[in-house]
Amino acid sequence: MLATETLSEPRTSVPVAIAHGDGIGPEIMEATLAVLQAAGAKIEPRPIEIGERVYRSGLSSGIGDEALETLSATRLLLKAPITTPQGGGYKSLNVTIRKMYGLYANVRPARAMAPFVPTLHPAMDMVIVRENEEDVYGGIEHRQTADVTQCLKLITRSGSERIVRYAFEYARAHGRKRVSCFTKDNIMKITDGLFHRVFTEIAREYPDIENEHLIVDIGAARLATQPERFDVVVLPNLYGDILSDIAAELCGSVGMAGSANIGDEIAMFEAIHGSAPDIAGQGIANPSGLLNAAVMLLGHVGQGTIAKRIQDAWLCTIEEGIHTRDIFGAQSSRCVGTADFASAVIERLGRAPQRLSSPEIGRCTLPEMHVDTQAATTPEKVRVGVDMFIDWNEGKPERLAERLLALDARPMKLAMITNRGTQVWPRASDSTRCVDHWRCRFQSDARVDGAAIARLMAAVEAVGLETIKCEGLYTFDGVPGFSLGQGQ
């Protein structure tokens, strides 16, 4: 179904969980709900309490059982920004909700409002589709030695297939012509390499849509200087988080952008900016980001006509120079606060913008899209060794190698030692700075069983070396599933 098709408007109100959030959240939510009510949006707000107050009550997730029950019942959440307390022990509420409810796609449009909102890129009109569940946002971190911390980056084939297919289906449904993919697979050849390979495979299924892949650093540089060349951009989680904020700011203000977090059964809509506690309570915050998120929500539930009415009124307000402080300038006619901006939008309901284009409002969940991945042939998985990570700070790598070579590691042999990913034995450089974190690779030409690895771990500990962790080395259909060291 194309985004421009007319959707039958629901006759009854749709229940929506409403989170007023922290900082400026309550102010911009009140303004947004006022516009929705005036426009005749058929929603039934069901307030829930999440965020800082819940954190402070002792719930590290920032959301309690009652709020979870409401969200599970409504399957829709309109959320103002929240404040996550600084310090250890607190989880990101956004990440918790995204992962708990499988909100795998984060959709963030970025469209310039030139000349009414200053920007160097008046032709910019793109959508960033960000993978929303994986990557380093799994939050799996450890302090492993006195000097070294670790964060695991997890990329799955199924998750990559899901988000890449969504990006192509979104492009097709919304009349977009090209999908661009950014990764860093020249360095992270296994994790980002998988995302890139999946993109290439799925792109072949969409011959009607152009596709391209860019290394994320040059991709980011071109997005910053030539954003008009991009249409839909699909990225792994971390890159998508960073570049979607950059794209919003390139349009004129990060305070203008809304986003949708889409799953198969539940969806969350929010502004992309933070809670801005420094201006909370002053009535000067721009509600546009949350209002645009609410417009996306209305389109998502089939209220496209009402969503378009709100969008048109908002565009008229922007055109007439009625601006909040964050975008006020020479192009503006009147500086207003949060509530007065909402009132200005309400006054213009029923009017159409004269110069800014007003795209049709489509669904973010695409009914025809089959995102379930096809069952792939299970490859033959063979363990051929182990990377043992050792906490040691007693000299040069040759001394560590000497101690490890004296151990009975059969059927494996010590193949290399690295420090912070740089090989330091054999063939080391005296200039390499070493810390107390050593990856010691024991490898075999044949299959290695768990008993052999257990014996090796015991032998390492017996000579006074501390094993931080072990990572099995596996081949899949004969192809190494691990990064290779220098000389391997």
DRENMAR-26137 format. One record per residue (C-alpha): residue number from 0; x, y, z. Coordinates in Angstrom, 3 decimals, padded with zeros to 6 digits. Example, Ala and Ser with C-alpha at 12.3 -4.5 7.8 and 13.67 -1.06 7.14 Angstrom:
<rs>
{r 0; {012.300; -004.500; 007.800}},
{r 1; {013.670; -001.060; 007.140}},
</rs>
This chain:
<rs>
{r 0; {000.000; 000.000; 000.000}},
{r 1; {001.413; 003.367; -000.998}},
{r 2; {001.691; 006.080; 001.606}},
{r 3; {-000.430; 008.372; -000.575}},
{r 4; {-003.463; 006.101; -000.578}},
{r 5; {-006.438; 007.321; 001.431}},
{r 6; {-006.967; 005.331; 004.598}},
{r 7; {-010.431; 004.917; 006.058}},
{r 8; {-010.603; 007.032; 009.185}},
{r 9; {-011.526; 005.107; 012.365}},
{r 10; {-014.895; 005.910; 013.855}},
{r 11; {-013.871; 005.192; 017.437}},
{r 12; {-011.028; 006.588; 019.480}},
{r 13; {-007.750; 004.714; 019.671}},
{r 14; {-006.267; 004.295; 023.172}},
{r 15; {-002.741; 005.717; 023.391}},
{r 16; {-000.384; 005.567; 026.368}},
{r 17; {000.847; 009.097; 027.098}},
{r 18; {004.122; 009.743; 028.934}},
{r 19; {004.588; 013.381; 029.923}},
{r 20; {008.283; 012.829; 030.636}},
{r 21; {010.755; 015.025; 032.483}},
{r 22; {012.262; 018.489; 032.055}},
{r 23; {010.390; 020.235; 029.253}},
{r 24; {008.394; 017.070; 028.611}},
{r 25; {005.162; 018.051; 030.423}},
{r 26; {005.081; 021.449; 028.685}},
{r 27; {005.492; 020.173; 025.151}},
{r 28; {003.135; 017.244; 025.789}},
{r 29; {000.407; 019.611; 027.004}},
{r 30; {000.860; 021.736; 023.879}},
{r 31; {000.816; 018.687; 021.602}},
{r 32; {-002.317; 017.210; 023.149}},
{r 33; {-004.069; 020.580; 022.825}},
{r 34; {-003.404; 020.565; 019.076}},
{r 35; {-004.527; 016.951; 018.717}},
{r 36; {-007.765; 017.653; 020.551}},
{r 37; {-008.511; 020.786; 018.522}},
{r 38; {-007.865; 018.912; 015.273}},
{r 39; {-010.292; 016.156; 016.209}},
{r 40; {-007.747; 013.377; 016.594}},
{r 41; {-009.565; 010.219; 017.607}},
{r 42; {-007.321; 009.121; 020.432}},
{r 43; {-008.020; 008.215; 024.049}},
{r 44; {-005.016; 009.363; 026.126}},
{r 45; {-004.014; 007.017; 028.936}},
{r 46; {-001.305; 008.688; 031.032}},
{r 47; {001.527; 006.584; 032.387}},
{r 48; {004.354; 007.577; 034.698}},
{r 49; {007.874; 006.827; 033.512}},
{r 50; {011.238; 008.488; 033.816}},
{r 51; {013.195; 010.256; 036.504}},
{r 52; {010.675; 009.988; 039.337}},
{r 53; {010.339; 006.256; 038.710}},
{r 54; {014.120; 005.870; 038.619}},
{r 55; {014.397; 007.685; 041.936}},
{r 56; {011.773; 005.420; 043.499}},
{r 57; {014.151; 002.490; 043.070}},
{r 58; {013.242; 001.050; 039.654}},
{r 59; {016.441; 001.043; 037.600}},
{r 60; {014.457; 000.538; 034.375}},
{r 61; {012.490; 003.791; 034.809}},
{r 62; {009.155; 002.087; 034.127}},
{r 63; {006.869; 000.221; 036.510}},
{r 64; {004.456; -002.692; 036.085}},
{r 65; {001.350; -000.501; 035.832}},
{r 66; {002.853; 001.513; 032.979}},
{r 67; {003.935; -001.690; 031.235}},
{r 68; {000.401; -003.074; 031.524}},
{r 69; {-001.035; 000.094; 029.972}},
{r 70; {001.471; 000.007; 027.142}},
{r 71; {000.779; -003.668; 026.466}},
{r 72; {-002.938; -002.883; 026.328}},
{r 73; {-002.754; 000.191; 024.090}},
{r 74; {000.186; -000.969; 021.941}},
{r 75; {000.870; 002.710; 021.271}},
{r 76; {003.011; 005.190; 023.182}},
{r 77; {003.424; 008.923; 022.665}},
{r 78; {006.408; 009.814; 024.811}},
{r 79; {007.915; 013.135; 025.811}},
{r 80; {011.656; 013.131; 026.574}},
{r 81; {012.832; 011.805; 029.915}},
{r 82; {015.909; 012.316; 032.058}},
{r 83; {018.043; 009.296; 032.886}},
{r 84; {019.906; 009.970; 036.146}},
{r 85; {023.663; 010.082; 035.758}},
{r 86; {025.762; 007.423; 037.418}},
{r 87; {025.777; 003.653; 037.443}},
{r 88; {022.814; 001.371; 037.857}},
{r 89; {020.325; 003.182; 035.613}},
{r 90; {019.243; 001.773; 032.269}},
{r 91; {018.148; 003.773; 029.249}},
{r 92; {014.354; 003.651; 029.257}},
{r 93; {014.254; 004.063; 025.478}},
{r 94; {016.543; 001.089; 024.971}},
{r 95; {014.540; -000.957; 027.489}},
{r 96; {011.229; -000.305; 025.714}},
{r 97; {012.694; -000.833; 022.254}},
{r 98; {014.181; -004.192; 023.156}},
{r 99; {011.314; -005.372; 025.371}},
{r 100; {008.708; -004.805; 022.662}},
{r 101; {010.802; -005.540; 019.583}},
{r 102; {010.729; -001.978; 018.209}},
{r 103; {013.306; -002.847; 015.601}},
{r 104; {012.975; 000.173; 013.284}},
{r 105; {013.600; 003.793; 014.228}},
{r 106; {012.260; 006.087; 011.499}},
{r 107; {013.463; 009.706; 011.535}},
{r 108; {012.480; 012.049; 008.692}},
{r 109; {014.712; 015.088; 008.149}},
{r 110; {013.237; 017.730; 005.829}},
{r 111; {014.379; 021.322; 005.448}},
{r 112; {011.858; 024.120; 006.116}},
{r 113; {013.768; 026.695; 004.040}},
{r 114; {013.618; 029.619; 003.825}},
{r 115; {011.535; 029.866; 006.999}},
{r 116; {014.009; 027.916; 009.144}},
{r 117; {017.622; 028.755; 008.262}},
{r 118; {019.647; 025.927; 006.766}},
{r 119; {022.565; 025.586; 004.391}},
{r 120; {020.713; 022.747; 002.636}},
{r 121; {017.255; 023.922; 001.527}},
{r 122; {016.686; 020.882; -000.725}},
{r 123; {017.307; 018.355; 002.075}},
{r 124; {014.542; 015.750; 002.356}},
{r 125; {015.642; 012.390; 003.684}},
{r 126; {014.607; 009.618; 006.059}},
{r 127; {017.014; 007.778; 008.327}},
{r 128; {016.032; 004.204; 009.150}},
{r 129; {018.043; 003.101; 012.157}},
{r 130; {018.324; -000.454; 013.473}},
{r 131; {016.957; -000.179; 016.979}},
{r 132; {017.748; -003.293; 019.036}},
{r 133; {021.329; -004.439; 018.502}},
{r 134; {024.878; -003.119; 018.101}},
{r 135; {026.544; -001.705; 021.238}},
{r 136; {023.099; -000.774; 022.584}},
{r 137; {022.838; -004.246; 024.078}},
{r 138; {024.604; -002.520; 026.972}},
{r 139; {026.893; -005.500; 027.582}},
{r 140; {029.914; -003.889; 029.198}},
{r 141; {032.603; -005.078; 031.578}},
{r 142; {035.605; -003.693; 033.368}},
{r 143; {038.109; -006.446; 032.762}},
{r 144; {041.356; -005.152; 034.224}},
{r 145; {042.574; -002.121; 036.130}},
{r 146; {043.123; -000.391; 032.787}},
{r 147; {040.670; -001.904; 030.308}},
{r 148; {036.901; -001.784; 029.830}},
{r 149; {034.908; -003.577; 027.147}},
{r 150; {031.640; -003.074; 025.270}},
{r 151; {030.297; -005.858; 023.068}},
{r 152; {028.978; -005.033; 019.588}},
{r 153; {026.316; -007.530; 018.548}},
{r 154; {025.060; -007.662; 014.953}},
{r 155; {022.774; -010.503; 013.863}},
{r 156; {021.848; -011.671; 010.394}},
{r 157; {018.163; -011.778; 011.296}},
{r 158; {018.200; -008.268; 012.774}},
{r 159; {020.084; -006.904; 009.773}},
{r 160; {017.680; -008.551; 007.317}},
{r 161; {014.747; -007.143; 009.200}},
{r 162; {015.868; -003.505; 009.199}},
{r 163; {017.290; -003.522; 005.657}},
{r 164; {014.109; -005.024; 004.239}},
{r 165; {012.096; -002.459; 006.184}},
{r 166; {014.161; 000.363; 004.644}},
{r 167; {013.522; -000.854; 001.094}},
{r 168; {009.820; -001.435; 001.761}},
{r 169; {009.524; 002.002; 003.351}},
{r 170; {011.227; 003.566; 000.332}},
{r 171; {008.906; 001.778; -002.070}},
{r 172; {005.760; 002.619; -000.074}},
{r 173; {006.658; 006.297; 000.280}},
{r 174; {007.855; 006.911; -003.263}},
{r 175; {011.541; 007.146; -002.368}},
{r 176; {014.040; 006.309; -005.106}},
{r 177; {017.254; 005.284; -003.354}},
{r 178; {018.410; 003.466; -000.214}},
{r 179; {021.928; 004.148; 001.069}},
{r 180; {023.691; 001.981; 003.653}},
{r 181; {026.517; 003.187; 005.917}},
{r 182; {028.849; 000.786; 007.755}},
{r 183; {032.483; 000.603; 008.844}},
{r 184; {033.206; -002.841; 007.416}},
{r 185; {036.680; -001.919; 006.263}},
{r 186; {037.602; -002.188; 009.968}},
{r 187; {034.847; -004.276; 011.582}},
{r 188; {034.832; -006.878; 008.855}},
{r 189; {032.705; -009.445; 010.672}},
{r 190; {030.027; -007.344; 012.417}},
{r 191; {029.608; -004.408; 010.035}},
{r 192; {030.607; -006.753; 007.239}},
{r 193; {027.519; -008.853; 007.945}},
{r 194; {025.246; -005.788; 007.815}},
{r 195; {026.781; -004.768; 004.468}},
{r 196; {026.447; -008.264; 002.984}},
{r 197; {022.810; -008.466; 004.014}},
{r 198; {022.175; -005.047; 002.458}},
{r 199; {023.733; -006.204; -000.823}},
{r 200; {021.689; -009.418; -000.829}},
{r 201; {018.356; -007.732; -000.141}},
{r 202; {018.997; -004.831; -002.541}},
{r 203; {018.857; -007.342; -005.412}},
{r 204; {015.190; -007.980; -004.549}},
{r 205; {014.341; -004.324; -005.230}},
{r 206; {015.528; -003.545; -008.777}},
{r 207; {013.157; -000.554; -008.898}},
{r 208; {015.087; 001.202; -006.090}},
{r 209; {018.646; 002.456; -006.404}},
{r 210; {021.097; 001.341; -003.743}},
{r 211; {024.570; 002.278; -002.581}},
{r 212; {026.937; 001.512; 000.279}},
{r 213; {029.296; 004.023; 001.866}},
{r 214; {031.881; 003.679; 004.608}},
{r 215; {030.290; 005.560; 007.483}},
{r 216; {032.990; 008.218; 007.818}},
{r 217; {032.774; 009.380; 004.212}},
{r 218; {029.022; 008.817; 004.300}},
{r 219; {028.744; 011.100; 007.319}},
{r 220; {030.937; 013.712; 005.629}},
{r 221; {028.738; 013.699; 002.536}},
{r 222; {025.585; 013.807; 004.636}},
{r 223; {026.942; 016.910; 006.361}},
{r 224; {027.885; 018.665; 003.112}},
{r 225; {025.507; 017.173; 000.510}},
{r 226; {022.453; 015.875; 002.403}},
{r 227; {020.199; 016.506; -000.596}},
{r 228; {021.834; 013.555; -002.392}},
{r 229; {020.354; 011.105; 000.119}},
{r 230; {016.820; 009.740; 000.180}},
{r 231; {016.538; 006.811; 002.631}},
{r 232; {019.600; 005.892; 004.689}},
{r 233; {019.727; 002.628; 006.658}},
{r 234; {022.329; 002.171; 009.396}},
{r 235; {023.243; 000.026; 012.382}},
{r 236; {022.120; 001.383; 015.738}},
{r 237; {025.020; 003.564; 016.905}},
{r 238; {025.694; 005.253; 013.565}},
{r 239; {021.965; 005.812; 013.099}},
{r 240; {021.625; 007.438; 016.506}},
{r 241; {024.439; 009.894; 015.829}},
{r 242; {023.675; 010.727; 012.211}},
{r 243; {019.923; 011.161; 012.682}},
{r 244; {020.600; 013.952; 015.184}},
{r 245; {023.089; 015.517; 012.793}},
{r 246; {020.547; 015.323; 009.977}},
{r 247; {017.898; 016.977; 012.151}},
{r 248; {020.260; 019.794; 013.068}},
{r 249; {021.235; 020.297; 009.418}},
{r 250; {017.550; 020.941; 008.723}},
{r 251; {017.608; 023.824; 011.175}},
{r 252; {016.936; 022.484; 014.650}},
{r 253; {016.989; 019.132; 016.404}},
{r 254; {013.938; 020.431; 018.293}},
{r 255; {011.780; 020.095; 015.170}},
{r 256; {012.215; 016.381; 014.504}},
{r 257; {009.927; 013.547; 015.499}},
{r 258; {010.554; 009.837; 015.247}},
{r 259; {008.742; 006.527; 015.183}},
{r 260; {009.923; 003.305; 016.838}},
{r 261; {008.189; 000.494; 015.009}},
{r 262; {007.644; -003.144; 015.942}},
{r 263; {005.282; -005.802; 014.678}},
{r 264; {002.750; -005.172; 017.442}},
{r 265; {003.736; -002.024; 019.390}},
{r 266; {004.939; 001.399; 018.294}},
{r 267; {006.424; 004.344; 020.206}},
{r 268; {006.484; 007.933; 018.937}},
{r 269; {008.729; 010.634; 020.382}},
{r 270; {010.733; 013.766; 019.740}},
{r 271; {014.393; 012.996; 019.171}},
{r 272; {015.714; 015.689; 021.518}},
{r 273; {016.379; 015.403; 025.236}},
{r 274; {014.536; 016.696; 028.289}},
{r 275; {016.451; 020.032; 028.397}},
{r 276; {016.176; 020.528; 032.178}},
{r 277; {017.992; 023.868; 031.881}},
{r 278; {014.900; 025.473; 030.305}},
{r 279; {012.217; 023.371; 031.993}},
{r 280; {009.304; 025.334; 033.415}},
{r 281; {010.067; 028.483; 031.429}},
{r 282; {007.452; 027.852; 028.740}},
{r 283; {009.888; 028.504; 025.892}},
{r 284; {010.499; 024.987; 024.528}},
{r 285; {009.625; 024.143; 020.930}},
{r 286; {006.879; 021.463; 020.871}},
{r 287; {007.395; 020.787; 017.147}},
{r 288; {009.382; 017.577; 017.561}},
{r 289; {006.726; 015.930; 019.719}},
{r 290; {003.934; 017.340; 017.553}},
{r 291; {005.549; 015.866; 014.443}},
{r 292; {005.889; 012.554; 016.251}},
{r 293; {002.169; 012.722; 017.048}},
{r 294; {001.460; 013.340; 013.355}},
{r 295; {003.406; 010.151; 012.569}},
{r 296; {001.352; 008.321; 015.212}},
{r 297; {-001.917; 009.448; 013.628}},
{r 298; {-000.756; 008.251; 010.239}},
{r 299; {000.279; 004.958; 011.799}},
{r 300; {-003.239; 004.315; 013.167}},
{r 301; {-004.991; 005.277; 009.954}},
{r 302; {-005.926; 008.868; 010.800}},
{r 303; {-004.031; 010.294; 007.855}},
{r 304; {-006.560; 013.029; 007.104}},
{r 305; {-006.349; 014.460; 010.615}},
{r 306; {-002.581; 014.088; 010.613}},
{r 307; {-002.371; 016.018; 007.335}},
{r 308; {-004.605; 018.755; 008.785}},
{r 309; {-002.242; 019.200; 011.729}},
{r 310; {000.832; 019.074; 009.524}},
{r 311; {-000.606; 021.764; 007.218}},
{r 312; {-001.440; 024.040; 010.152}},
{r 313; {002.043; 023.564; 011.592}},
{r 314; {003.614; 024.397; 008.220}},
{r 315; {001.452; 027.525; 007.969}},
{r 316; {002.675; 028.587; 011.398}},
{r 317; {006.294; 028.078; 010.350}},
{r 318; {005.703; 029.927; 007.060}},
{r 319; {004.228; 032.945; 008.841}},
{r 320; {007.303; 033.283; 011.023}},
{r 321; {005.642; 032.424; 014.333}},
{r 322; {008.632; 030.723; 015.909}},
{r 323; {009.905; 029.591; 019.279}},
{r 324; {013.210; 030.895; 020.557}},
{r 325; {015.351; 028.055; 019.192}},
{r 326; {014.582; 028.943; 015.547}},
{r 327; {013.774; 032.646; 015.933}},
{r 328; {015.798; 034.922; 013.689}},
{r 329; {015.708; 037.448; 010.872}},
{r 330; {013.215; 035.309; 008.973}},
{r 331; {010.765; 035.287; 011.924}},
{r 332; {007.860; 037.627; 012.600}},
{r 333; {007.047; 036.789; 016.202}},
{r 334; {008.807; 034.929; 019.019}},
{r 335; {006.375; 032.832; 021.038}},
{r 336; {006.493; 030.354; 023.882}},
{r 337; {005.361; 026.751; 023.961}},
{r 338; {001.668; 027.340; 024.632}},
{r 339; {001.343; 030.266; 022.224}},
{r 340; {002.981; 028.229; 019.466}},
{r 341; {000.388; 025.502; 019.989}},
{r 342; {-002.367; 028.137; 019.899}},
{r 343; {-000.990; 029.471; 016.615}},
{r 344; {-001.125; 025.990; 015.094}},
{r 345; {-004.701; 025.534; 016.319}},
{r 346; {-005.733; 028.867; 014.786}},
{r 347; {-004.471; 027.682; 011.404}},
{r 348; {-006.214; 024.314; 011.323}},
{r 349; {-007.972; 023.972; 008.006}},
{r 350; {-005.454; 026.071; 006.107}},
{r 351; {-002.809; 024.854; 003.655}},
{r 352; {000.776; 026.107; 003.407}},
{r 353; {001.555; 028.406; 000.502}},
{r 354; {005.233; 027.676; -000.116}},
{r 355; {006.250; 024.615; 001.885}},
{r 356; {005.286; 021.257; 000.442}},
{r 357; {003.019; 019.073; 002.566}},
{r 358; {003.608; 015.375; 001.898}},
{r 359; {000.880; 012.823; 002.413}},
{r 360; {000.933; 011.051; 005.754}},
{r 361; {001.512; 007.322; 005.446}},
{r 362; {001.823; 004.400; 007.757}},
{r 363; {005.131; 003.549; 009.397}},
{r 364; {004.155; -000.111; 009.659}},
{r 365; {003.766; -001.505; 006.153}},
{r 366; {001.054; -004.192; 006.033}},
{r 367; {002.465; -006.116; 003.065}},
{r 368; {006.015; -006.279; 004.399}},
{r 369; {007.211; -009.747; 005.355}},
{r 370; {010.014; -009.049; 007.798}},
{r 371; {010.333; -012.597; 009.116}},
{r 372; {013.617; -013.932; 007.865}},
{r 373; {013.711; -017.077; 005.802}},
{r 374; {015.208; -020.142; 007.400}},
{r 375; {018.791; -020.385; 006.239}},
{r 376; {020.814; -023.577; 005.879}},
{r 377; {022.674; -024.171; 009.126}},
{r 378; {026.424; -024.059; 008.395}},
{r 379; {028.812; -026.660; 009.768}},
{r 380; {030.269; -025.098; 012.906}},
{r 381; {033.653; -026.412; 014.066}},
{r 382; {035.621; -025.162; 017.086}},
{r 383; {039.304; -024.888; 016.216}},
{r 384; {040.703; -023.031; 019.202}},
{r 385; {040.228; -020.356; 021.790}},
{r 386; {041.189; -016.747; 022.450}},
{r 387; {042.116; -016.471; 026.129}},
{r 388; {042.126; -012.953; 027.561}},
{r 389; {044.621; -012.616; 030.390}},
{r 390; {045.149; -009.879; 032.974}},
{r 391; {048.936; -009.575; 033.241}},
{r 392; {051.290; -006.652; 033.849}},
{r 393; {054.691; -008.106; 034.545}},
{r 394; {056.831; -007.253; 031.573}},
{r 395; {057.237; -007.654; 027.850}},
{r 396; {055.056; -009.984; 025.749}},
{r 397; {057.973; -012.352; 025.188}},
{r 398; {057.875; -013.221; 028.914}},
{r 399; {054.158; -013.995; 028.730}},
{r 400; {054.664; -016.081; 025.600}},
{r 401; {057.450; -018.051; 027.297}},
{r 402; {055.131; -019.010; 030.162}},
{r 403; {052.295; -019.981; 027.836}},
{r 404; {054.517; -022.007; 025.498}},
{r 405; {055.563; -024.131; 028.466}},
{r 406; {051.963; -025.292; 028.982}},
{r 407; {050.463; -028.458; 027.501}},
{r 408; {047.827; -026.950; 025.186}},
{r 409; {047.323; -030.031; 022.960}},
{r 410; {045.841; -030.256; 020.380}},
{r 411; {046.245; -026.469; 020.166}},
{r 412; {049.329; -024.326; 019.883}},
{r 413; {049.950; -020.738; 020.893}},
{r 414; {049.461; -018.855; 017.610}},
{r 415; {049.732; -015.204; 018.640}},
{r 416; {049.367; -012.650; 021.411}},
{r 417; {047.746; -009.266; 020.882}},
{r 418; {047.374; -006.222; 023.092}},
{r 419; {044.444; -003.910; 022.400}},
{r 420; {044.066; -005.734; 019.085}},
{r 421; {047.669; -005.209; 017.961}},
{r 422; {049.858; -008.270; 017.522}},
{r 423; {052.794; -008.192; 019.922}},
{r 424; {053.991; -011.803; 019.582}},
{r 425; {055.461; -013.043; 017.350}},
{r 426; {056.782; -010.194; 015.192}},
{r 427; {056.202; -007.279; 017.557}},
{r 428; {057.218; -003.654; 017.500}},
{r 429; {058.995; -002.168; 020.485}},
{r 430; {056.935; 001.005; 019.908}},
{r 431; {053.594; -000.660; 020.642}},
{r 432; {052.089; 000.584; 023.905}},
{r 433; {050.896; -002.376; 025.963}},
{r 434; {048.368; -002.466; 028.786}},
{r 435; {047.308; -005.208; 031.199}},
{r 436; {044.951; -006.935; 028.741}},
{r 437; {046.307; -009.709; 026.511}},
{r 438; {044.519; -011.826; 023.922}},
{r 439; {046.326; -015.146; 023.688}},
{r 440; {045.229; -017.274; 020.756}},
{r 441; {045.516; -021.044; 020.952}},
{r 442; {044.612; -022.709; 017.665}},
{r 443; {044.486; -026.135; 016.064}},
{r 444; {044.160; -027.466; 012.534}},
{r 445; {041.496; -029.891; 013.740}},
{r 446; {038.348; -029.853; 015.875}},
{r 447; {038.905; -028.921; 019.540}},
{r 448; {036.603; -030.239; 022.233}},
{r 449; {035.518; -028.464; 025.408}},
{r 450; {037.640; -030.719; 027.606}},
{r 451; {040.831; -029.506; 025.919}},
{r 452; {039.899; -025.876; 026.530}},
{r 453; {039.007; -026.609; 030.162}},
{r 454; {042.397; -028.286; 030.676}},
{r 455; {044.167; -025.299; 029.144}},
{r 456; {042.251; -022.849; 031.351}},
{r 457; {043.194; -024.853; 034.433}},
{r 458; {046.842; -024.941; 033.361}},
{r 459; {046.906; -021.179; 032.821}},
{r 460; {045.437; -020.531; 036.252}},
{r 461; {047.827; -023.034; 037.836}},
{r 462; {050.874; -021.004; 036.779}},
{r 463; {049.444; -017.833; 038.333}},
{r 464; {047.915; -016.195; 035.259}},
{r 465; {044.400; -014.760; 035.553}},
{r 466; {041.984; -015.556; 032.737}},
{r 467; {039.488; -012.746; 032.206}},
{r 468; {037.394; -014.583; 029.631}},
{r 469; {037.581; -017.046; 026.768}},
{r 470; {036.157; -016.759; 023.274}},
{r 471; {035.837; -019.911; 021.201}},
{r 472; {037.267; -019.819; 017.687}},
{r 473; {034.906; -021.382; 015.157}},
{r 474; {034.800; -021.995; 011.439}},
{r 475; {031.481; -022.009; 009.594}},
{r 476; {031.563; -024.243; 006.523}},
{r 477; {035.326; -023.929; 006.731}},
{r 478; {035.359; -020.121; 006.829}},
{r 479; {036.907; -018.562; 009.967}},
{r 480; {034.314; -016.816; 012.118}},
{r 481; {036.938; -014.711; 013.886}},
{r 482; {039.245; -011.858; 013.019}},
{r 483; {042.662; -012.955; 011.864}},
{r 484; {045.905; -011.647; 013.282}},
{r 485; {048.897; -010.396; 011.386}},
{r 486; {050.568; -013.233; 009.552}},
{r 487; {047.563; -015.565; 009.776}},
</rs>
